[in-house]
Amino acid sequence: MSNEIWVFVEQQEGRVRKVTFELLSVADEFSKKTGSQVAAILLGSGLQEAVKNLTPYADKIYLMDDPALVSYTSDAYLIHMAPFIKEHQPSVLLGGATSTGKDLFPRLSMHLQTGYVPDCTDLMVEESGKLVAKRPLYGGKVFAEMAFSKARPQMATVRNNTFLVNENLKKSAQVISIPSHADPSALKKKVIGLEKTAGTKLDITEAEIVVAAGRGIKGPENFKILEELADVLNASVGTTRATVDEGWRDLKDQIGKSGKNISAKLYMAFGISGAIHHVLGIGTCKTVVAVDTDPNALIFNYADYGIVGDLFQIVPALKDELKKALAEK
Ligand SMILES: Cc1cc2nc3c(=O)[nH]c(=O)nc-3n(C[C@H](O)[C@H](O)[C@H](O)COP(=O)(O)OP(=O)(O)OC[C@H]3O[C@@H](n4cnc5c(N)ncnc54)[C@H](O)[C@@H]3O)c2cc1C
């Protein structure tokens, strides 16, 4: 058993997702407390750029470079990772609470017969190396702090934007190539192509600022004003199920119980009533601003700042003022 802290690297075409750097940064803090090393576990094919970008953030990079891993599939990743983890028995294994993390970690946990805490909003570690993982339960009504029994590794997935990326880290990771002993004929799934979604904005779960509109925006064409505000703030655009059901917006942008949980630093809700199914998805946002014509809208119960008013007046005015303020900075 090793006392290393491992972070599963989430990457696509060599671009490492921000949540990986967030986790490597918090792992570095933990390693100072526990005297352990931080290792990134990187799977894929043709990963020079990813290795270069990860090097300052980890003491070691365990690299599994194999054409079978070029696109993520749960079975390929599982048959490569599970025996390696079993052999090394790191103390902790962390990953993002992303769709990949949510797909991979429960499978790993079952194969490794160890505990796994999903969708965490905070992590703590004791000097002994014991991990305490905090996660919302009952739709965010309570938070549970969970610790692990003796089984290792202690596994958790963590929401995006939970920890800050420490850009001052200047490690020089040792790259350790792991030969693949996996049998390609054991793979049941094969990716035959990838379709990229249009647009260049970050996914709403990754964005630090999310601006969203609900049915109050009246029609799909009016999202243009929200997109313009988002451009000024470098934000991503979210929405409610009501507009998705209307066919105005894509399901990938839906926030809430049957959509995505976001942990943005700033969440701005325009014309969103604040139904429980929606606000379940914003419980860990740091600051919430709500604009609604109805002073009794439930969203105001969850907002740090509220404006009772017409979004068609407020969004353009806000955009102009923010543009001016940001230009003066
Ligand atoms: C099982 C289940 C799962 C669900 N999952 C989700 C989910 O994941 N995400 C989700 O969002 N919903 C979900 N819902 C639906 C949810 O219950 C609500 O129906 C939905 O969130 C309402 O969306 P809305 O706020 O856009 O619309 P509405 O409730 O219709 O609210 C529109 C708001 O816009 C305001 N408004 C109108 N005109 C203006 C204007 N000009 N300026 C400013 N404000 C204005 C109104 O006052 C109102 O408050 C789910 C429901 C169920 C049953």
PDBQT file of the ligand as one rigid body, heavy atoms in Angstrom, charges set to zero:
ROOT
HETATM    1  C1  LIG A 401     -39.169  15.326 -11.988  1.00  0.00    +0.000 C 
HETATM    2  C2  LIG A 401     -38.924  16.757 -12.400  1.00  0.00    +0.000 A 
HETATM    3  C3  LIG A 401     -37.622  17.155 -12.687  1.00  0.00    +0.000 A 
HETATM    4  C4  LIG A 401     -37.381  18.470 -13.050  1.00  0.00    +0.000 A 
HETATM    5  N1  LIG A 401     -36.093  18.859 -13.306  1.00  0.00    +0.000 NA
HETATM    6  C5  LIG A 401     -35.836  20.145 -13.571  1.00  0.00    +0.000 A 
HETATM    7  C6  LIG A 401     -34.483  20.595 -13.779  1.00  0.00    +0.000 A 
HETATM    8  O1  LIG A 401     -33.527  19.818 -13.776  1.00  0.00    +0.000 OA
HETATM    9  N2  LIG A 401     -34.290  21.906 -14.022  1.00  0.00    +0.000 N 
HETATM   10  C7  LIG A 401     -35.305  22.815 -14.051  1.00  0.00    +0.000 A 
HETATM   11  O2  LIG A 401     -35.043  24.003 -14.267  1.00  0.00    +0.000 OA
HETATM   12  N3  LIG A 401     -36.575  22.407 -13.864  1.00  0.00    +0.000 NA
HETATM   13  C8  LIG A 401     -36.870  21.105 -13.650  1.00  0.00    +0.000 A 
HETATM   14  N4  LIG A 401     -38.158  20.722 -13.498  1.00  0.00    +0.000 N 
HETATM   15  C9  LIG A 401     -39.242  21.704 -13.773  1.00  0.00    +0.000 C 
HETATM   16  C10 LIG A 401     -39.454  22.662 -12.628  1.00  0.00    +0.000 C 
HETATM   17  O3  LIG A 401     -40.337  22.086 -11.686  1.00  0.00    +0.000 OA
HETATM   18  C11 LIG A 401     -40.055  24.004 -13.141  1.00  0.00    +0.000 C 
HETATM   19  O4  LIG A 401     -41.216  23.725 -13.862  1.00  0.00    +0.000 OA
HETATM   20  C12 LIG A 401     -39.098  24.790 -14.030  1.00  0.00    +0.000 C 
HETATM   21  O5  LIG A 401     -37.849  24.927 -13.397  1.00  0.00    +0.000 OA
HETATM   22  C13 LIG A 401     -39.683  26.163 -14.302  1.00  0.00    +0.000 C 
HETATM   23  O6  LIG A 401     -38.892  26.826 -15.226  1.00  0.00    +0.000 OA
HETATM   24  P1  LIG A 401     -38.874  28.404 -15.315  1.00  0.00    +0.000 P 
HETATM   25  O7  LIG A 401     -38.459  28.981 -14.009  1.00  0.00    +0.000 OA
HETATM   26  O8  LIG A 401     -38.081  28.724 -16.530  1.00  0.00    +0.000 OA
HETATM   27  O9  LIG A 401     -40.370  28.747 -15.677  1.00  0.00    +0.000 OA
HETATM   28  P2  LIG A 401     -41.525  29.377 -14.808  1.00  0.00    +0.000 P 
HETATM   29  O10 LIG A 401     -41.735  28.630 -13.561  1.00  0.00    +0.000 OA
HETATM   30  O11 LIG A 401     -42.675  29.536 -15.736  1.00  0.00    +0.000 OA
HETATM   31  O12 LIG A 401     -40.964  30.818 -14.395  1.00  0.00    +0.000 OA
HETATM   32  C14 LIG A 401     -40.798  31.882 -15.284  1.00  0.00    +0.000 C 
HETATM   33  C15 LIG A 401     -40.465  33.120 -14.447  1.00  0.00    +0.000 C 
HETATM   34  O13 LIG A 401     -40.193  34.186 -15.320  1.00  0.00    +0.000 OA
HETATM   35  C16 LIG A 401     -40.710  35.369 -14.734  1.00  0.00    +0.000 C 
HETATM   36  N5  LIG A 401     -40.846  36.359 -15.801  1.00  0.00    +0.000 N 
HETATM   37  C17 LIG A 401     -41.797  36.400 -16.785  1.00  0.00    +0.000 A 
HETATM   38  N6  LIG A 401     -41.541  37.459 -17.605  1.00  0.00    +0.000 NA
HETATM   39  C18 LIG A 401     -40.420  38.066 -17.125  1.00  0.00    +0.000 A 
HETATM   40  C19 LIG A 401     -39.656  39.183 -17.544  1.00  0.00    +0.000 A 
HETATM   41  N7  LIG A 401     -39.987  39.897 -18.641  1.00  0.00    +0.000 N 
HETATM   42  N8  LIG A 401     -38.588  39.556 -16.817  1.00  0.00    +0.000 NA
HETATM   43  C20 LIG A 401     -38.231  38.856 -15.705  1.00  0.00    +0.000 A 
HETATM   44  N9  LIG A 401     -38.917  37.789 -15.261  1.00  0.00    +0.000 NA
HETATM   45  C21 LIG A 401     -39.991  37.382 -15.969  1.00  0.00    +0.000 A 
HETATM   46  C22 LIG A 401     -41.995  34.924 -14.066  1.00  0.00    +0.000 C 
HETATM   47  O14 LIG A 401     -42.385  35.836 -13.061  1.00  0.00    +0.000 OA
HETATM   48  C23 LIG A 401     -41.598  33.562 -13.512  1.00  0.00    +0.000 C 
HETATM   49  O15 LIG A 401     -41.097  33.677 -12.190  1.00  0.00    +0.000 OA
HETATM   50  C24 LIG A 401     -38.447  19.410 -13.149  1.00  0.00    +0.000 A 
HETATM   51  C25 LIG A 401     -39.740  18.977 -12.846  1.00  0.00    +0.000 A 
HETATM   52  C26 LIG A 401     -39.980  17.680 -12.491  1.00  0.00    +0.000 A 
HETATM   53  C27 LIG A 401     -41.386  17.258 -12.189  1.00  0.00    +0.000 C 
ENDROOT
TORSDOF 0
